[in-house]
Each structure stands twice: as structure tokens, then as C-alpha cells.
Amino acid sequence: MASNSKLMQFLRILGIIEGISFLVILFITMPLKYVWEMREPNLIVGMIHGVLFIGYCLLVLVVGYKLKWKLLTIFWALLASVIPFGTFVADKKIFREKQDDNILPLDKL
């Protein structure tokens, strides 16, 4: 149970970091690229975001499988990664609730 809890915690952290990188691309590096013709920040942040995005998607699949999530829950968690602010909503609506479901009450320890 502890390893599942750690996986869930890691997913929540990765989701927040991935969401921040997505917002940095949308609101900082894309304007730099297309308004001020500065390509380098977009290349660097884009590569970082790509790695985070792939890691997030893979981790959603692993956690969903290990915790026996419904396919619809996995779908919403994956969809959240392509919508601005989506991973923040997923953290609040999916991951936090699923993490709370896996915490044993003190009398069951």
C-alpha cells in the first residue's frame, strides 16, 4: 500500500510540474517565439515539457493499472495533460480523491 501511495504522490507532483511547463510554453515561450522571434527559449522549454508530458502519460497508465482505475478515469487524467490548467484540475478532482481512497484509517493499520 505504501508504494501505491508514493506512486500517487509522485504522479501528483509530476502533474503539477507538467502543467506549469505547459503554461510556460503557452504564455511565455510561444509569445517570445512568434512576437519577438526568439526561438531558443521555446526549444529548451519545449524539450523539457515533452519529457514531462511523456512521463506524466506513462505514469497515469501505470498508476491507473496498479490502482485498478476505471478506463474513464484514466481517459480524463490523460486528457487533462493536453488542456491548459488541466493537470491542476486533475490533481484536485481525480488524484487527490484517489489518494484519499488509498489511505487506510488509523484503526486499520
Secondary structure, 3 states (H helix, E strand, C coil): CHHHHHHHHHHHHHHHHHHHHHHHHHHHHHHHHHCCCCCHHHHHHHHHHHHHHHHHHHHHHHHHHHCCCCHHHHHHHHHHHHCCCHHHHHHHHHHHHHHHHCCCCHHHC
